[in-house]
């Protein structure tokens, strides 16, 4: 799917399992390695926290916890495959593992894209029903309905992913290196799958996501009981969701469609290669965006982060106090902490007294 070394194979001498286009893209060794390391460093701890938050939601019998849990598991599975891709890049695009692992890593890549899209779509529908129809369609907002929807999404993507295990995904370049998940030009069996990905895996969920959140914004705008600060919070969440969805997934699917329709020779591949690979790289940042969007914007998660920040600040102030031995600093710190505690109490009271729209929106 991505490589860093120059691939040179004579078109007339290429064997069926060889990459048959000459492409030089050494710059990707630096771009992808840095990006993957950042995604690992940020994605693992944030998704671990998101997993904990999902467990809290499940404990409270909140159906959103099921969607959040599955979204986080999908991200963690993909993050687990990144060390193998990093090893592949550092070894100059020479896949030294088994072909089965190559197929598995490719499957986890696509699984993360389309499972994430599926659960983002489920969350958008759930929030749409909660805000626009808070007292109707309760059967669709139950733990049982969320479990069935989650099982359907996983089974659908696993069924599509089986295709990768039925075709050879390791090939040899001109230097006799093993190249994983590289088909330039595309194989004929990839065309129908790519059309399916674009239409069913991307375009249809994008339509559902857009309609759901536009209706949510309209309902929030007409709400009289919701405070202006809470309206701003919901609107920012909605806008961020759409932006992240478009940034992480739209470029890749646009170039995937272009490649599927027009890619038939090597000159076209060379011209589009860099754009296609950058768009593919953007999908990896979904692992970082998901926890930030659906975990850290919730009231309970924000309170946890504020408490952690408060603890760090108190520890820092305590260290400064010990170093300076100043009683004035200690008094000032105590008053600041007390004021901060009072502010949090007032904030919690305001959040508790907000309208049904606000209460159904917050995780």
C-alpha positions as CSV (number, residue, x, y, z in Angstrom):
1,X,0.0,0.0,0.0
2,X,2.9,2.4,0.6
3,X,6.6,2.0,-0.2
4,X,9.8,4.0,0.1
5,X,12.3,2.5,-2.2
6,X,12.4,2.9,-6.0
7,X,10.6,0.1,-7.8
8,X,11.9,-0.7,-11.2
9,X,10.6,-3.6,-13.2
10,X,10.8,-4.0,-17.0
11,X,7.2,-4.2,-18.3
12,X,8.0,-6.9,-20.8
13,X,9.9,-9.0,-18.4
14,X,7.6,-8.6,-15.4
15,X,6.1,-11.7,-13.9
16,X,2.4,-11.7,-12.8
17,X,3.3,-11.2,-9.2
18,X,5.7,-8.3,-9.8
19,X,5.1,-4.6,-9.5
20,X,5.3,-3.4,-13.1
21,X,5.7,0.3,-12.9
22,X,8.8,2.4,-12.1
23,X,8.1,4.7,-9.1
24,X,10.6,6.6,-7.0
25,X,9.3,7.8,-3.7
26,X,12.0,7.8,-1.1
27,X,10.5,10.9,0.6
28,X,7.7,8.7,2.0
29,X,10.3,6.9,4.2
30,X,10.5,10.1,6.3
31,X,6.9,11.3,5.9
32,X,5.3,8.0,6.9
33,X,7.7,7.0,9.6
34,X,7.4,10.3,11.4
35,X,3.6,10.3,11.0
36,X,3.2,6.7,12.3
37,X,5.4,7.3,15.3
38,X,3.3,10.4,16.2
39,X,0.1,8.5,15.7
40,X,1.4,5.7,18.0
41,X,2.7,8.0,20.7
42,X,-0.6,10.0,20.8
43,X,-3.1,7.3,19.7
44,X,-2.2,4.6,22.2
45,X,-2.7,6.6,25.5
46,X,-5.7,8.5,24.2
47,X,-7.5,5.4,23.0
48,X,-6.6,3.6,26.3
49,X,-8.4,6.5,28.1
50,X,-11.3,6.3,25.6
51,X,-11.5,2.5,26.3
52,X,-11.9,3.3,30.0
53,X,-14.5,5.9,29.3
54,X,-16.4,3.4,27.1
55,X,-16.4,1.0,30.1
56,X,-17.9,3.7,32.3
57,X,-20.7,4.3,29.7
58,X,-21.4,0.5,29.6
59,X,-21.6,0.4,33.3
60,X,-24.2,3.1,33.2
61,X,-26.2,1.2,30.5
62,X,-25.6,3.9,27.9
63,X,-25.8,2.6,24.4
64,X,-23.2,5.1,23.2
65,X,-20.7,3.1,25.3
66,X,-21.1,0.2,22.9
67,X,-20.3,2.4,19.8
68,X,-17.4,4.1,21.6
69,X,-16.0,0.7,22.7
70,X,-16.1,-0.7,19.2
71,X,-14.7,2.5,17.7
72,X,-11.8,2.3,20.2
73,X,-11.1,-1.4,19.6
74,X,-10.9,-0.8,15.9
75,X,-8.4,2.0,16.4
76,X,-6.3,-0.1,18.8
77,X,-6.2,-3.0,16.3
78,X,-4.9,-0.7,13.6
79,X,-2.4,0.9,16.0
80,X,-1.1,-2.7,16.8
81,X,-0.2,-3.1,13.1
82,X,1.7,0.1,12.8
83,X,5.0,-1.3,14.2
84,X,5.1,-3.8,11.4
85,X,4.5,-1.1,8.8
86,X,7.3,0.9,10.5
87,X,9.6,-2.1,10.3
88,X,8.7,-2.5,6.6
89,X,9.6,1.2,5.9
90,X,12.8,1.1,7.9
91,X,13.9,-2.0,6.0
92,X,13.6,-0.3,2.7
93,X,10.2,-1.8,1.7
94,X,11.4,-5.3,2.1
95,X,8.6,-7.3,3.9
96,X,10.4,-10.0,5.9
97,X,7.4,-11.3,7.6
98,X,5.0,-14.0,6.3
99,X,2.5,-13.2,3.6
100,X,-0.3,-13.9,6.0
101,X,0.9,-11.0,8.2
102,X,1.0,-8.8,5.2
103,X,-2.6,-9.6,4.4
104,X,-3.5,-9.1,8.0
105,X,-1.9,-5.7,8.2
106,X,-3.7,-4.7,5.0
107,X,-7.0,-6.0,6.3
108,X,-6.6,-4.0,9.6
109,X,-5.9,-0.9,7.6
110,X,-9.1,-1.1,5.6
111,X,-11.0,-2.4,8.6
112,X,-10.1,0.7,10.6
113,X,-11.3,3.0,7.9
114,X,-14.7,1.4,7.3
115,X,-15.4,0.2,10.8
116,X,-14.7,3.8,12.0
117,X,-16.9,5.2,9.3
118,X,-19.7,2.8,10.3
119,X,-19.6,3.6,14.0
120,X,-19.3,7.4,13.4
121,X,-22.5,6.9,11.3
122,X,-24.1,5.0,14.2
123,X,-23.2,7.7,16.7
124,X,-24.6,10.4,14.4
125,X,-28.0,8.5,14.1
126,X,-28.1,7.9,17.8
127,X,-27.5,11.6,18.6
128,X,-30.0,12.6,15.9
129,X,-32.8,10.5,17.5
130,X,-31.8,11.7,21.0
131,X,-31.9,15.4,20.2
132,X,-34.6,15.6,17.5
133,X,-36.9,12.8,18.8
134,X,-36.0,12.5,22.5
135,X,-39.2,10.6,23.5
136,X,-39.6,8.4,20.4
137,X,-37.6,5.6,18.8
138,X,-36.3,4.5,22.2
139,X,-36.1,0.9,20.9
140,X,-33.4,2.1,18.4
141,X,-31.4,3.7,21.3
142,X,-31.2,0.6,23.5
143,X,-28.2,-1.6,24.4
144,X,-29.7,-4.4,22.3
145,X,-30.0,-2.3,19.2
146,X,-26.5,-0.9,19.6
147,X,-25.1,-4.5,20.0
148,X,-26.9,-5.7,16.9
149,X,-25.7,-2.7,14.8
150,X,-22.2,-3.2,16.0
151,X,-22.3,-6.9,15.1
152,X,-23.6,-6.1,11.7
153,X,-20.8,-3.5,11.0
154,X,-18.1,-6.0,12.1
155,X,-19.5,-8.9,10.1
156,X,-19.9,-6.8,7.0
157,X,-16.3,-5.5,7.1
158,X,-14.9,-9.0,7.9
159,X,-16.8,-10.4,4.9
160,X,-15.3,-7.8,2.6
161,X,-11.9,-8.2,4.1
162,X,-11.8,-11.9,3.4
163,X,-11.1,-10.9,-0.2
164,X,-7.6,-9.8,0.8
165,X,-6.8,-13.3,2.1
166,X,-7.9,-14.9,-1.2
167,X,-5.4,-13.0,-3.4
168,X,-1.6,-12.8,-3.3
169,X,-0.5,-9.6,-1.6
170,X,3.3,-10.1,-1.7
171,X,5.2,-9.4,-4.8
172,X,8.9,-8.9,-5.9
173,X,10.5,-5.7,-7.2
174,X,13.5,-5.5,-9.5
175,X,15.9,-5.7,-6.4
176,X,14.2,-9.0,-5.4
177,X,12.6,-7.4,-2.3
178,X,9.3,-8.5,-1.0
179,X,6.7,-5.7,-1.4
180,X,3.5,-5.8,0.6
181,X,0.1,-4.6,-0.6
182,X,1.4,-2.9,-3.8
183,X,-0.5,-3.2,-7.0
184,X,0.5,-0.7,-9.7
185,X,-1.5,-0.7,-11.8
186,X,-4.5,-2.0,-10.0
187,X,-5.5,-5.6,-10.4
188,X,-8.9,-6.3,-12.2
189,X,-10.4,-7.9,-9.1
190,X,-9.9,-4.6,-7.2
191,X,-12.2,-2.6,-9.4
192,X,-15.6,-3.7,-8.0
193,X,-14.3,-3.7,-4.4
194,X,-13.2,-0.1,-4.9
195,X,-16.5,1.0,-6.3
196,X,-18.2,-0.7,-3.3
197,X,-15.9,1.1,-0.9
198,X,-16.6,4.5,-2.4
199,X,-20.4,4.2,-2.7
200,X,-21.3,2.0,0.3
201,X,-18.4,2.5,2.6
202,X,-18.0,6.3,2.2
203,X,-20.6,8.2,0.2
204,X,-23.7,6.6,1.8
205,X,-22.4,7.1,5.4
206,X,-21.4,10.7,4.6
207,X,-24.9,11.4,3.5
208,X,-26.3,10.0,6.7
209,X,-23.8,11.8,8.8
210,X,-24.5,15.2,7.1
211,X,-28.3,14.9,7.3
212,X,-28.2,13.8,10.9
213,X,-26.0,16.5,12.2
214,X,-27.7,19.3,10.1
215,X,-31.0,18.3,11.8
216,X,-29.3,18.3,15.2
217,X,-28.0,21.8,14.6
218,X,-31.4,23.0,13.6
219,X,-33.0,21.5,16.7
220,X,-30.4,23.0,18.9
221,X,-30.8,26.4,17.3
222,X,-34.6,26.3,18.0
223,X,-34.2,25.2,21.6
224,X,-35.1,27.9,24.1
225,X,-34.1,26.0,27.3
226,X,-30.5,25.3,26.2
227,X,-27.9,27.8,27.4
228,X,-25.9,29.7,24.8
229,X,-22.6,28.1,26.0
230,X,-24.1,24.6,25.7
231,X,-25.4,25.4,22.2
232,X,-21.9,26.6,21.3
233,X,-20.4,23.3,22.7
234,X,-22.8,21.2,20.7
235,X,-22.3,23.2,17.5
236,X,-18.5,22.9,17.9
237,X,-18.8,19.1,18.4
238,X,-21.0,18.8,15.3
239,X,-18.7,20.9,13.1
240,X,-15.6,19.1,14.4
241,X,-17.2,15.7,13.5
242,X,-17.9,16.7,9.9
243,X,-14.5,18.3,9.5
244,X,-12.6,15.3,10.8
245,X,-14.7,12.9,8.7
246,X,-14.0,15.0,5.6
247,X,-10.3,15.5,6.3
248,X,-9.5,11.9,7.3
249,X,-11.5,10.0,4.7
250,X,-12.6,12.2,1.8
251,X,-9.2,12.7,0.1
252,X,-8.4,9.0,0.1
253,X,-11.8,8.0,-1.4
254,X,-11.6,10.7,-4.1
255,X,-8.2,9.5,-5.2
256,X,-9.2,5.8,-4.9
257,X,-12.1,6.5,-7.2
258,X,-9.9,8.4,-9.7
259,X,-7.3,5.6,-9.7
260,X,-10.0,3.0,-10.2
261,X,-11.5,4.8,-13.2
262,X,-8.4,6.2,-14.9
263,X,-5.4,4.1,-13.9
264,X,-4.3,1.9,-16.7
265,X,-0.7,2.8,-17.4
266,X,2.5,3.8,-15.6
267,X,2.6,7.6,-16.4
268,X,-0.7,8.1,-14.8
269,X,0.4,6.2,-11.7
270,X,3.6,8.3,-11.4
271,X,1.6,11.5,-11.6
272,X,-1.0,10.6,-9.0
273,X,1.2,8.5,-6.7
274,X,2.3,11.2,-4.2
275,X,-1.3,12.6,-3.8
276,X,-2.7,9.2,-3.3
277,X,-0.3,8.2,-0.6
278,X,-0.7,11.5,1.3
279,X,-4.5,10.9,1.3
280,X,-3.9,7.4,2.6
281,X,-1.7,8.8,5.4
282,X,-4.5,11.1,6.5
283,X,-6.7,8.1,7.3
284,X,-4.3,7.1,10.1
285,X,-5.0,10.3,12.0
286,X,-8.5,9.1,12.6
287,X,-7.0,7.0,15.4
288,X,-6.1,10.3,17.2
289,X,-9.2,12.2,16.2
290,X,-11.7,9.6,17.5
291,X,-10.8,9.8,21.2
292,X,-10.5,13.6,21.1
293,X,-13.9,14.0,19.5
294,X,-16.1,11.4,21.3
295,X,-14.3,11.1,24.7
296,X,-12.7,14.4,25.7
297,X,-15.7,16.5,24.7
298,X,-18.0,14.7,27.2
299,X,-18.8,16.1,30.6
300,X,-17.5,13.2,32.6
301,X,-14.2,13.0,30.6
302,X,-13.7,16.8,30.9
303,X,-14.2,16.6,34.6
304,X,-11.6,13.8,34.7
305,X,-9.1,15.9,32.7
306,X,-9.7,19.0,34.9
307,X,-9.1,16.9,38.0
308,X,-5.9,15.6,36.6
309,X,-4.8,19.1,35.6
310,X,-5.7,20.3,39.1
311,X,-3.7,17.5,40.7
312,X,-0.7,18.4,38.6
313,X,-1.0,22.0,39.4
314,X,-1.2,21.3,43.1
315,X,1.8,19.1,42.9
316,X,3.7,21.8,41.1
317,X,2.7,24.4,43.5
318,X,3.7,22.1,46.4
319,X,7.1,21.7,44.9
320,X,7.5,25.4,44.5
321,X,6.4,26.0,48.0
322,X,9.0,23.6,49.4
323,X,11.7,25.2,47.4
324,X,10.8,28.8,48.4
325,X,9.6,28.0,52.0
326,X,7.1,30.9,51.7
327,X,3.8,30.7,53.7
328,X,2.3,33.5,51.5
329,X,2.6,31.2,48.4
330,X,0.8,28.4,50.3
331,X,-2.0,30.7,51.3
332,X,-2.4,32.0,47.8
333,X,-2.4,28.5,46.4
334,X,-5.1,27.4,48.9
335,X,-7.4,30.2,48.0
336,X,-6.9,29.5,44.3
337,X,-7.8,25.9,44.8
338,X,-10.9,26.8,46.8
339,X,-12.0,29.3,44.1
340,X,-11.5,26.7,41.5
341,X,-13.5,24.1,43.4
342,X,-16.4,26.6,43.8
343,X,-16.3,27.3,40.0
344,X,-16.5,23.6,39.3
345,X,-19.5,23.3,41.6
346,X,-21.3,26.2,39.9
347,X,-20.5,24.7,36.4
348,X,-21.8,21.3,37.4
349,X,-25.0,22.9,38.7
350,X,-25.5,24.7,35.4
351,X,-24.9,21.6,33.4
352,X,-27.4,19.6,35.6
353,X,-30.1,22.2,35.1
354,X,-29.8,22.4,31.3
355,X,-32.5,21.2,28.9
356,X,-33.3,17.8,27.6
357,X,-31.4,18.5,24.4
358,X,-28.2,19.1,26.2
359,X,-28.7,16.2,28.5
360,X,-29.3,13.7,25.7
361,X,-26.4,15.0,23.7
362,X,-23.6,14.7,26.3
363,X,-22.1,11.2,26.6
